[in-house]
Structure formats: C-alpha cells, structure tokens
C-alpha cells in the first residue's frame, strides 16, 4: 500500500513591506484611532498579513470606543476612564513589536466584530 504524502502549506512569513505597513497601522491606531486601520482594511485587499493586522487593529479600536462609552455612562466608570488610553497604548505597542517581527498579533480581549 502506498502512503501518499500530504503536502501542507507552511504559512509564509510576510515580506518587509507588509511588516512595515502593519507596524504603521498599529502606530496610527495610537494617534488617530480607528481611521488608519479602517482605511487600510478597505484599501489593501491584496496582502493577507496587512489585512489581518488592519482587521485586528480595527476590532481593538471599536472595543476601546465601546469600553470608553460604557465607562462614561456609569458613575464609577468615569473615575476609571483613564484606563482605556493606557490599554490602547500598551496593546498598540505590543502590536508594533509583533508586526516588526512578522508575527500576527491578537489583542487578548478585543471584540471580534469584523471578521
């Protein structure tokens, strides 16, 4: 009996251009919120890695906005509102670090609204 060899596709490492674009997406998210990731998500359809990181940054931005609104509505949450910009900065820096090495980054508790 012949044992067929099953070929598995190894995920290819993104090229330097894709790494740079995804790094800029995460940096843009720190300063401009969801605008950079939304523009790249809608425009850059040909690169899977950039598309994936733009989607993740967009999901994180939406999560941060919803978290800010939820905290702003509650009385005690107003005192905790300062946490959201700190979390945004931390997760975006982690995204920059992961993107510079070509690894896909996932924010631990972001809502995955855009798939």
C-alpha positions as CSV (number, residue, x, y, z in Angstrom):
1,X,0.0,0.0,0.0
2,X,1.3,3.4,-0.9
3,X,1.3,6.0,1.7
4,X,0.5,9.3,0.0
5,X,2.5,12.3,1.1
6,X,0.2,15.0,2.2
7,X,1.6,18.4,1.4
8,X,0.8,21.1,4.0
9,X,1.2,24.7,3.2
10,X,3.5,26.4,5.5
11,X,2.5,29.9,6.4
12,X,4.8,32.2,4.6
13,X,6.5,34.9,6.5
14,X,5.3,38.4,5.4
15,X,7.7,40.5,3.4
16,X,9.3,43.6,4.8
17,X,6.8,45.9,3.1
18,X,3.9,44.0,4.8
19,X,5.7,44.2,8.2
20,X,6.2,48.0,7.7
21,X,2.6,48.6,6.8
22,X,1.2,46.6,9.7
23,X,3.6,48.4,12.0
24,X,2.3,51.7,10.7
25,X,-1.3,50.5,11.2
26,X,-0.6,49.9,14.9
27,X,1.3,53.2,15.3
28,X,-1.5,55.0,13.6
29,X,-4.0,53.5,15.9
30,X,-2.2,55.1,18.9
31,X,-2.5,58.6,17.4
32,X,-5.5,58.5,15.1
33,X,-7.8,55.8,16.5
34,X,-9.7,53.6,14.1
35,X,-9.2,55.8,11.0
36,X,-5.9,54.3,9.8
37,X,-6.9,50.7,10.3
38,X,-10.2,51.3,8.6
39,X,-8.6,52.9,5.5
40,X,-6.0,50.2,5.2
41,X,-8.7,47.5,5.8
42,X,-10.8,48.9,3.0
43,X,-8.0,49.6,0.5
44,X,-5.3,47.0,1.0
45,X,-7.0,43.7,0.0
46,X,-4.1,42.0,-1.7
47,X,-1.9,41.3,1.3
48,X,-3.3,38.8,3.8
49,X,-1.0,39.8,6.7
50,X,-1.7,43.5,6.4
51,X,-5.4,42.8,6.0
52,X,-5.3,40.6,9.1
53,X,-3.5,43.2,11.2
54,X,-5.7,46.0,10.0
55,X,-8.8,44.0,11.0
56,X,-7.3,43.3,14.4
57,X,-6.4,47.0,15.0
58,X,-9.9,48.0,13.8
59,X,-11.5,45.5,16.2
60,X,-9.4,46.8,19.0
61,X,-10.3,50.4,18.2
62,X,-14.0,49.6,18.2
63,X,-13.6,47.7,21.5
64,X,-11.8,50.7,23.1
65,X,-14.5,53.1,21.9
66,X,-17.3,50.8,23.3
67,X,-15.4,50.4,26.6
68,X,-15.0,54.2,26.9
69,X,-18.7,54.8,26.3
70,X,-19.6,52.1,28.8
71,X,-17.3,53.6,31.4
72,X,-18.5,57.1,30.7
73,X,-22.1,56.1,31.2
74,X,-21.6,54.6,34.7
75,X,-20.9,56.8,37.7
76,X,-17.9,54.8,38.9
77,X,-16.7,54.3,35.4
78,X,-16.0,58.0,35.0
79,X,-13.2,57.6,37.5
80,X,-11.8,54.6,35.6
81,X,-11.9,56.2,32.2
82,X,-8.2,56.9,32.2
83,X,-7.5,53.1,31.9
84,X,-8.7,53.0,28.3
85,X,-5.9,55.2,26.8
86,X,-3.3,53.3,28.8
87,X,-4.6,50.0,27.5
88,X,-4.8,51.4,24.0
89,X,-1.1,52.5,24.2
90,X,0.0,49.1,25.6
91,X,-1.8,47.0,23.1
92,X,-0.7,49.1,20.2
93,X,2.9,49.0,21.3
94,X,2.6,45.2,21.6
95,X,1.1,45.2,18.0
96,X,4.1,47.3,16.8
97,X,6.6,44.8,18.3
98,X,4.8,41.8,16.9
99,X,4.4,43.4,13.5
100,X,8.1,44.3,13.3
101,X,8.9,40.6,13.6
102,X,6.2,39.5,11.2
103,X,4.1,37.7,13.8
104,X,0.3,38.1,13.9
105,X,-0.8,40.0,17.0
106,X,-4.1,39.4,18.8
107,X,-5.4,41.7,21.5
108,X,-6.5,39.4,24.3
109,X,-10.0,40.7,25.0
110,X,-10.9,42.7,21.8
111,X,-14.4,42.1,20.4
112,X,-14.1,40.4,17.0
113,X,-16.8,42.3,15.3
114,X,-15.1,42.4,11.9
115,X,-14.2,39.0,10.6
